[in-house]
Amino acid sequence: MNLVEQKLQWIPIIEMVPKDSIGFTLISEISGLGGRLRPKTTFSKLLETLWPANKALLSELQGRNITIVYEILSLPDDQLSSFANKFRVRERLKEYLEGQRLTPHARVLEAAFGEQQYPVPPESEGEIVGAVGEKVATLPEREQRVLRLRLGLDDGIRRTLKEIGSPEHMGRKIGREGIRVIEAKALWHLRSRSHWEDLTGYLSLPEENLGREFLGAVFMKDLPKFPYLSVRNLDLSDTTKEEVANISIHSLDDLVKVNLQDVTLSQKARGELGNELKKMADKYYRQQEEEERRRKKEEQQKGLERQRLLDEWESRPKLNNLISEIILSPEHMELLGSIRLSELGLSTRVYNSIQRELNQKIPFLIKGLLPEETTLVELLNFSIKDLADIRGIGVKGVVKLGEKLGYKLEQLLEQEGIKSQVNLLFERQIARQTVEVKFKSEVLLIRNRIKEAAGLGFTTPKQIHEWLIRTHRDKRISDVRINSWVIGAMIEYVLSHPEIEAYPI
């Protein structure tokens, strides 16, 4: 069940019971409970699982045909006095309703991180439901099911291990220990590194807490990330310092999270500590604003510089080189400039031949983006003919080198999170230029075969290529088929140059 469906079934707790009922009276007595949204099936819990040890009370309730919580909460208020142990019934019901101040999703955090959770304002509960529900939805299906049933994420009913292990819920009977192991795995997954930071930010602060009172923080994520600072360095009176020392609060981080119900602090001390917290928080937020302004300014300057470099790159002379037809951004060029020739796995002979040729050329470098060393950018400024003429490379070497270049750049772009088909562009362009430089005579040899394929309804280079592979009868075709990119480029050349029909075979 998705979060939207769950939310549509959540209603205010006060609307779950009739007016003038036992439940209505008790809910009204608990501050801030009535307006909280909970699954409308929350009170469908069996009483025998709520009070398993009180046999006498359960026997009396069964005698009145009362088996679920809703049935006792919906009784008229004046009927409470008719129970043999009315004070015990009232006490247990109120204790159960007090527990409803926490959302089921807050109990997931409590179970996963071992940190006591505290009620938050009703308007903030949706944040917990959304954040925890999103993470739970990423768990394996069986772990999800156990966690939802155990803590009542969907219907508000918390179930025992024995109940969850029934065939009704799990499809087959699973023992309590088996369910316990699945639950532990689910909680372990929620504590994993990928979820830890997101979920711990929704751990709630105590209701009586300096962070809530003076900083308006409800969750841990709402607190400023204070640097470590000893309380002794705060501007406090001697009496306040003595009070703080007696309750073992040493740092600002401890102070902002402490539950004031567990310590004894005078109103004067609370006021001084709160004012110091405000000062430190204001200082932190000012620093954050200054850092954000500085970051935006740097990004703006960097963007202007990149645009200038891009304009410089796009306005460069159009050279007949390996990347003359491929549009590369400054980011791409920066990545190319980070690749050394030695990283391509070239043979020593080819590497030395290229290095020797590079020493005779003046590389085109974009200042500020590329390091002044032998990189792929320098190699890419060669033309196909220049590369093919280098001793030890030849036409086949050019095609293979193009495959390596394209694969290496594509790999780097993926690591940077940039989706691109630049490897395909490299291979297609190198193949096409290779055909135009070296394979014009071979193109003429297969011209009639390509025309024949086109006449049979094969219109795309891929279809014609497949047809040629299946039906070629001329050994010269297989001799020039270095790879699929080259033969594809040859086909494209024929299709895009109708004037070659004037040439004899």
C-alpha positions as CSV (number, residue, x, y, z in Angstrom):
1,M,0.0,0.0,0.0
2,N,1.5,3.3,-1.0
3,L,1.7,6.4,1.2
4,V,-1.1,8.2,-0.6
5,E,-3.5,5.3,0.1
6,Q,-2.4,5.1,3.7
7,K,-2.9,8.8,4.2
8,L,-6.4,8.7,2.8
9,Q,-7.3,6.2,5.5
10,W,-5.9,8.2,8.4
11,I,-8.3,10.3,10.4
12,P,-8.2,12.3,13.7
13,I,-8.2,10.0,16.7
14,I,-11.1,11.9,18.3
15,E,-13.3,11.0,15.4
16,M,-12.7,7.3,15.9
17,V,-15.0,7.1,18.9
18,P,-18.6,8.3,19.6
19,K,-19.1,11.4,21.7
20,D,-19.9,10.9,25.4
21,S,-18.1,7.6,25.3
22,I,-15.3,6.3,27.5
23,G,-12.8,6.8,24.7
24,F,-14.0,10.4,23.9
25,T,-13.5,11.4,27.6
26,L,-10.1,9.8,27.9
27,I,-8.8,11.2,24.6
28,S,-10.0,14.7,25.6
29,E,-8.0,14.4,28.8
30,I,-4.7,13.8,27.0
31,S,-3.3,17.0,25.7
32,G,-2.9,17.3,22.0
33,L,-4.0,13.7,21.2
34,G,-7.5,14.2,19.6
35,G,-6.3,16.0,16.5
36,R,-3.5,13.6,15.6
37,L,-4.1,11.5,12.5
38,R,-3.9,7.7,12.8
39,P,-5.1,4.8,10.7
40,K,-8.8,4.4,11.2
41,T,-8.4,0.7,12.1
42,T,-6.1,1.6,15.0
43,F,-8.7,0.6,17.7
44,S,-9.4,-2.8,16.1
45,K,-6.6,-4.4,18.3
46,L,-7.7,-7.5,20.3
47,L,-7.9,-6.9,24.0
48,E,-6.3,-10.2,24.8
49,T,-3.1,-9.0,23.2
50,L,-3.3,-5.7,25.0
51,W,-3.8,-7.1,28.5
52,P,-2.6,-10.7,28.3
53,A,-1.8,-11.1,32.0
54,N,-5.1,-9.8,33.4
55,K,-7.2,-12.9,33.2
56,A,-10.0,-11.7,35.5
57,L,-10.5,-8.5,33.5
58,L,-10.5,-10.3,30.2
59,S,-13.0,-12.8,31.5
60,E,-15.3,-9.9,32.5
61,L,-14.9,-8.2,29.1
62,Q,-15.7,-11.5,27.3
63,G,-18.8,-11.9,29.4
64,R,-19.9,-8.5,27.9
65,N,-19.0,-9.6,24.4
66,I,-16.1,-7.0,24.2
67,T,-13.1,-8.4,22.3
68,I,-11.5,-5.4,20.7
69,V,-10.3,-2.0,22.0
70,Y,-12.9,0.0,20.0
71,E,-15.8,-1.9,21.7
72,I,-14.7,-0.8,25.2
73,L,-13.8,2.8,24.1
74,S,-17.2,3.2,22.5
75,L,-19.1,2.4,25.6
76,P,-21.0,5.3,27.2
77,D,-18.9,7.1,29.8
78,D,-21.2,6.2,32.7
79,Q,-20.8,2.5,32.1
80,L,-17.1,2.6,33.2
81,S,-18.3,2.5,36.8
82,S,-20.0,-0.9,36.2
83,F,-16.7,-2.7,35.9
84,A,-15.4,-4.6,38.9
85,N,-12.0,-2.9,38.6
86,K,-13.0,0.4,37.0
87,F,-9.9,2.2,38.1
88,R,-7.6,-0.5,36.6
89,V,-9.6,-0.4,33.3
90,R,-9.4,3.4,33.1
91,E,-5.7,3.4,33.9
92,R,-4.8,0.8,31.3
93,L,-7.0,2.4,28.6
94,K,-5.4,5.8,29.3
95,E,-1.9,4.2,29.1
96,Y,-2.8,2.7,25.7
97,L,-4.1,6.0,24.4
98,E,-1.0,7.8,25.7
99,G,1.0,5.5,23.4
100,Q,-0.9,6.8,20.4
101,R,0.8,10.1,20.7
102,L,3.7,8.5,18.7
103,T,3.1,7.6,15.1
104,P,3.8,4.0,14.1
105,H,6.5,5.4,11.9
106,A,8.2,7.0,14.8
107,R,8.3,3.6,16.5
108,V,10.3,2.3,13.5
109,L,13.0,4.9,14.3
110,E,12.8,3.9,18.0
111,A,13.3,0.2,17.1
112,A,16.0,0.8,14.5
113,F,18.3,3.2,16.4
114,G,17.4,2.4,20.0
115,E,16.7,6.1,20.7
116,Q,13.5,7.0,22.7
117,Q,11.1,9.0,20.6
118,Y,9.0,11.8,21.8
119,P,5.7,13.2,20.5
120,V,6.0,16.0,17.9
121,P,3.4,18.6,16.9
122,P,0.7,17.1,14.8
123,E,1.7,19.3,11.8
124,S,5.2,17.7,11.9
125,E,4.1,14.1,12.0
126,G,3.6,13.9,8.2
127,E,7.4,14.4,7.8
128,I,8.2,11.3,9.8
129,V,5.5,9.3,7.9
130,G,6.8,10.3,4.5
131,A,10.5,9.9,5.3
132,V,10.2,6.5,7.1
133,G,7.6,5.2,4.7
134,E,9.9,6.0,1.7
135,K,12.8,4.1,3.3
136,V,10.7,1.1,4.4
137,A,9.4,0.8,0.8
138,T,13.0,0.1,-0.4
139,L,13.3,-3.1,1.8
140,P,12.8,-6.6,0.5
141,E,9.1,-7.5,0.3
142,R,9.2,-10.0,3.2
143,E,11.0,-7.6,5.5
144,Q,8.6,-4.9,4.6
145,R,5.6,-7.1,5.5
146,V,7.0,-8.1,8.9
147,L,7.9,-4.5,9.8
148,R,4.5,-3.1,8.8
149,L,2.7,-5.8,10.8
150,R,5.0,-5.6,13.8
151,L,4.7,-1.8,14.2
152,G,1.3,-1.3,12.5
153,L,2.5,1.1,9.8
154,D,-0.6,0.4,7.6
155,D,-3.5,-0.2,10.1
156,G,-2.1,1.1,13.4
157,I,-2.3,-2.4,15.0
158,R,0.9,-3.7,16.5
159,R,1.1,-7.5,16.3
160,T,3.0,-10.1,18.2
161,L,5.7,-12.3,16.6
162,K,3.3,-15.3,16.9
163,E,0.5,-13.4,15.1
164,I,2.8,-12.3,12.3
165,G,4.1,-15.8,11.7
166,S,0.6,-17.2,10.9
167,P,-0.2,-18.4,7.4
168,E,-2.7,-15.6,7.1
169,H,0.1,-13.0,7.1
170,M,3.1,-14.9,5.7
171,G,1.6,-17.5,3.4
172,R,2.9,-20.3,5.6
173,K,3.6,-20.7,9.3
174,I,6.9,-19.2,10.5
175,G,8.0,-19.5,14.1
176,R,8.5,-16.6,16.4
177,E,12.3,-16.8,16.1
178,G,12.1,-16.8,12.3
179,I,10.0,-13.6,12.4
180,R,12.4,-12.1,14.9
181,V,15.3,-12.7,12.5
182,I,13.4,-11.1,9.6
183,E,12.5,-8.1,11.7
184,A,16.1,-7.7,12.8
185,K,17.3,-7.8,9.2
186,A,14.8,-5.1,8.3
187,L,16.0,-2.8,11.1
188,W,19.6,-3.5,10.2
189,H,18.9,-2.4,6.6
190,L,17.4,0.8,7.9
191,R,20.5,1.5,9.9
192,S,22.7,1.0,6.8
193,R,24.9,3.8,5.5
194,S,22.5,4.6,2.7
195,H,19.7,5.3,5.1
196,W,21.4,6.4,8.3
197,E,21.8,10.1,7.7
198,D,18.3,10.6,6.3
199,L,16.5,8.7,9.1
200,T,18.6,9.9,12.1
201,G,17.6,13.4,11.1
202,Y,14.0,12.6,12.0
203,L,14.9,11.5,15.6
204,S,12.7,13.8,17.7
205,L,13.9,16.0,20.6
206,P,12.3,15.7,24.0
207,E,9.2,17.8,24.6
208,E,10.9,19.8,27.3
209,N,14.2,20.7,25.7
210,L,16.2,23.8,25.2
211,G,16.4,23.1,21.4
212,R,12.6,23.0,21.1
213,E,12.0,25.9,23.5
214,F,14.6,28.4,22.2
215,L,15.4,27.3,18.7
216,G,12.1,25.9,17.5
217,A,13.7,22.6,16.6
218,V,11.5,19.4,16.6
219,F,13.9,16.9,14.9
220,M,17.6,16.4,15.1
221,K,17.9,17.7,11.5
222,D,16.4,21.1,12.6
223,L,19.4,21.7,15.0
224,P,22.3,23.8,13.8
225,K,25.5,21.8,13.4
226,F,27.4,23.4,16.2
227,P,31.2,22.9,16.5
228,Y,32.4,21.3,19.6
229,L,32.3,23.9,22.4
230,S,32.6,23.3,26.1
231,V,29.8,24.8,28.2
232,R,32.5,26.4,30.4
233,N,33.3,28.7,27.5
234,L,29.8,30.1,27.3
235,D,28.9,33.4,28.9
236,L,27.1,32.1,32.0
237,S,26.9,33.1,35.6
238,D,28.8,31.1,38.2
239,T,25.6,29.6,39.7
240,T,24.4,28.5,36.2
241,K,27.8,26.9,35.5
242,E,27.6,25.1,38.8
243,E,24.1,23.8,38.0
244,V,25.3,22.6,34.5
245,A,28.3,20.9,36.0
246,N,26.1,19.0,38.5
247,I,24.0,17.4,35.6
248,S,27.0,16.3,33.6
249,I,26.5,18.4,30.5
250,H,29.9,19.2,29.0
251,S,29.4,20.4,25.5
252,L,27.0,22.6,23.5
253,D,25.9,19.5,21.6
254,D,24.9,17.8,24.9
255,L,23.1,20.8,26.1
256,V,20.8,21.2,23.0
257,K,19.6,17.6,23.2
258,V,19.1,17.2,27.0
259,N,15.6,16.2,28.3
260,L,14.8,18.9,30.9
261,Q,12.5,16.4,32.7
262,D,15.5,14.3,33.6
263,V,17.6,17.2,35.1
264,T,17.1,19.9,37.6
265,L,17.7,23.4,36.3
266,S,16.4,26.7,37.7
267,Q,14.4,29.1,35.5
268,K,17.4,31.5,35.6
269,A,19.8,28.8,34.4
270,R,17.4,27.8,31.6
271,G,17.0,31.4,30.5
272,E,20.8,32.0,30.4
273,L,21.4,28.7,28.5
274,G,18.6,29.4,26.1
275,N,20.0,32.9,25.3
276,E,23.5,31.4,24.7
277,L,22.0,28.8,22.4
278,K,20.3,31.6,20.4
279,K,23.5,33.5,20.1
280,M,25.4,30.5,18.9
281,A,22.6,29.5,16.4
282,D,22.5,33.1,15.0
283,K,26.3,33.0,14.6
284,Y,26.0,29.6,12.8
285,Y,23.3,30.7,10.4
286,R,25.2,33.9,9.6
287,Q,28.3,31.8,8.7
288,Q,26.1,29.6,6.6
289,E,24.6,32.6,4.7
290,E,28.1,34.0,4.1
291,E,29.3,30.6,2.9
292,E,26.3,30.3,0.5
293,R,26.9,33.8,-0.9
294,R,30.6,33.0,-1.4
295,R,29.8,29.7,-3.1
296,K,27.3,31.3,-5.4
297,K,29.8,34.0,-6.3
298,E,32.4,31.4,-7.1
299,E,30.0,29.4,-9.2
300,Q,29.0,32.5,-11.1
301,Q,32.6,33.3,-11.8
302,K,33.3,29.7,-12.8
303,G,30.3,29.7,-15.1
304,L,31.5,32.9,-16.8
305,E,35.0,31.5,-17.2
306,R,33.6,28.2,-18.6
307,Q,31.4,30.1,-21.0
308,R,34.4,32.2,-22.2
309,L,36.4,29.0,-22.7
310,L,33.5,27.4,-24.5
311,D,33.2,30.4,-26.8
312,E,36.9,30.2,-27.4
313,W,36.6,26.5,-28.2
314,E,33.6,26.8,-30.5
315,S,35.2,29.7,-32.4
316,R,38.5,27.7,-33.0
317,P,39.5,27.0,-36.6
318,K,37.6,24.0,-38.0
319,L,40.4,21.5,-38.3
320,N,40.0,18.2,-40.2
321,N,40.8,16.2,-37.0
322,L,39.2,13.3,-35.0
323,I,36.9,15.6,-33.1
324,S,36.1,18.2,-35.8
325,E,32.5,16.9,-36.1
326,I,31.8,16.0,-32.5
327,I,30.5,18.7,-30.1
328,L,32.3,18.5,-26.8
329,S,31.6,20.7,-23.8
330,P,34.3,22.1,-21.6
331,E,33.5,19.3,-19.1
332,H,34.2,16.7,-21.8
333,M,37.4,18.5,-22.8
334,E,38.5,18.6,-19.2
335,L,38.0,14.9,-18.9
336,L,39.9,14.3,-22.2
337,G,42.7,16.4,-20.8
338,S,42.9,14.2,-17.7
339,I,43.7,11.0,-19.8
340,R,47.3,10.3,-20.6
341,L,48.2,8.2,-23.7
342,S,49.9,5.7,-21.4
343,E,46.5,4.8,-19.9
344,L,45.0,3.6,-23.2
345,G,46.9,0.3,-23.3
346,L,48.7,1.0,-26.6
347,S,51.6,-1.1,-27.6
348,T,55.0,0.4,-27.0
349,R,55.7,0.8,-30.7
350,V,52.4,2.7,-31.4
351,Y,52.9,4.8,-28.3
352,N,56.4,5.8,-29.2
353,S,55.3,6.5,-32.8
354,I,52.6,8.8,-31.7
355,Q,54.8,10.6,-29.2
356,R,57.4,11.2,-31.9
357,E,54.8,12.6,-34.2
358,L,53.3,14.8,-31.4
359,N,56.7,16.3,-30.7
360,Q,56.6,17.7,-34.2
361,K,53.1,19.3,-33.8
362,I,51.9,22.3,-31.8
363,P,48.9,21.0,-29.7
364,F,45.8,23.1,-29.5
365,L,45.1,23.6,-25.8
366,I,42.3,25.4,-24.1
367,K,44.0,27.4,-21.4
368,G,42.6,26.8,-17.9
369,L,40.9,23.5,-18.7
370,L,43.6,21.2,-19.9
371,P,47.0,20.4,-18.3
372,E,50.1,21.2,-20.3
373,E,51.1,17.5,-20.8
374,T,50.7,14.8,-23.4
375,T,47.0,14.0,-23.3
376,L,44.3,12.7,-25.6
377,V,43.4,16.3,-26.6
378,E,46.7,16.5,-28.4
379,L,46.2,13.1,-30.1
380,L,42.6,14.1,-31.2
381,N,43.9,17.0,-33.2
382,F,45.5,14.5,-35.7
383,S,43.6,13.9,-38.9
384,I,42.7,10.4,-40.0
385,K,45.3,10.6,-42.8
386,D,48.0,11.8,-40.4
387,L,47.3,9.0,-38.0
388,A,47.1,6.3,-40.8
389,D,50.5,7.5,-42.1
390,I,52.2,7.1,-38.8
391,R,54.5,4.1,-38.9
392,G,53.1,1.2,-37.0
393,I,49.4,2.3,-37.0
394,G,47.9,2.2,-40.4
395,V,44.2,2.2,-41.3
396,K,43.3,-0.7,-39.0
397,G,45.2,0.9,-36.2
398,V,43.2,4.1,-36.6
399,V,39.9,2.3,-36.3
400,K,41.0,0.3,-33.2
401,L,42.4,3.5,-31.6
402,G,39.1,5.2,-32.2
403,E,37.3,2.4,-30.4
404,K,39.7,2.7,-27.4
405,L,39.3,6.5,-27.3
406,G,35.5,6.4,-27.4
407,Y,35.3,3.7,-24.8
408,K,37.7,5.5,-22.4
409,L,35.9,8.8,-22.7
410,E,32.5,7.2,-22.2
411,Q,33.7,5.4,-19.1
412,L,34.9,8.7,-17.6
413,L,31.7,10.4,-18.4
414,E,29.7,7.7,-16.7
415,Q,31.9,8.0,-13.6
416,E,31.0,11.8,-13.6
417,G,27.3,11.0,-13.9
418,I,27.2,12.4,-17.5
419,K,25.1,10.3,-19.9
420,S,26.5,10.4,-23.4
421,Q,26.9,8.4,-26.6
422,V,30.3,9.9,-27.4
423,N,31.9,6.5,-27.9
424,L,29.5,5.8,-30.7
425,L,30.1,9.2,-32.2
426,F,33.9,8.6,-32.1
427,E,33.6,5.3,-33.8
428,R,31.1,6.4,-36.5
429,Q,33.1,9.5,-37.3
430,I,36.5,7.7,-37.5
431,A,35.0,5.0,-39.6
432,R,33.3,7.5,-42.0
433,Q,36.5,9.6,-42.3
434,T,38.5,6.4,-42.8
435,V,36.3,5.4,-45.7
436,E,36.5,8.8,-47.3
437,V,40.3,8.8,-47.0
438,K,41.3,5.2,-47.6
439,F,38.4,3.2,-48.9
440,K,37.0,5.1,-51.8
441,S,38.1,2.4,-54.3
442,E,36.6,-0.4,-52.2
443,V,33.3,1.6,-52.0
444,L,33.1,1.5,-55.7
445,L,33.6,-2.3,-55.6
446,I,30.5,-2.9,-53.6
447,R,28.5,0.0,-55.1
448,N,26.3,-2.4,-57.2
449,R,25.8,-4.7,-54.2
450,I,24.5,-1.8,-52.1
451,K,22.3,-0.7,-54.9
452,E,20.9,-4.2,-55.2
453,A,20.1,-4.3,-51.5
454,A,18.4,-0.9,-51.7
455,G,16.3,-2.2,-54.6
456,L,15.2,-5.1,-52.4
457,G,13.7,-2.8,-49.8
458,F,16.7,-2.5,-47.5
459,T,17.0,1.2,-46.8
460,T,19.1,1.7,-43.7
461,P,22.8,1.1,-43.4
462,K,22.2,-1.6,-40.8
463,Q,19.8,-3.5,-42.9
464,I,22.1,-3.4,-46.0
465,H,25.1,-4.4,-43.8
466,E,23.2,-7.4,-42.5
467,W,22.2,-8.4,-46.0
468,L,25.7,-8.0,-47.3
469,I,27.1,-10.3,-44.5
470,R,24.5,-12.9,-45.3
471,T,24.8,-12.9,-49.1
472,H,28.2,-11.5,-50.1
473,R,29.7,-13.5,-52.9
474,D,32.8,-11.3,-53.6
475,K,35.8,-12.0,-51.4
476,R,36.9,-8.4,-51.8
477,I,33.9,-7.3,-49.6
478,S,35.1,-9.4,-46.7
479,D,38.7,-8.2,-47.2
480,V,37.7,-4.6,-46.6
481,R,35.3,-5.3,-43.8
482,I,37.6,-4.2,-40.9
483,N,34.6,-3.8,-38.5
484,S,30.9,-3.0,-38.6
485,W,31.5,0.7,-38.3
486,V,33.7,0.9,-41.4
487,I,31.4,-1.2,-43.6
488,G,28.4,0.9,-42.2
489,A,30.3,4.1,-43.1
490,M,31.0,2.7,-46.6
491,I,27.2,2.1,-47.1
492,E,26.3,5.5,-45.8
493,Y,28.9,7.0,-48.2
494,V,27.3,5.3,-51.1
495,L,23.8,6.3,-50.1
496,S,24.7,9.9,-49.5
497,H,26.8,10.3,-52.7
498,P,24.7,9.5,-55.7
499,E,27.3,11.0,-58.0
500,I,29.5,7.9,-57.6
501,E,27.3,6.1,-60.0
502,A,29.3,7.9,-62.7
503,Y,32.4,5.9,-61.6
504,P,33.1,2.6,-63.3
505,I,33.5,-0.5,-61.2
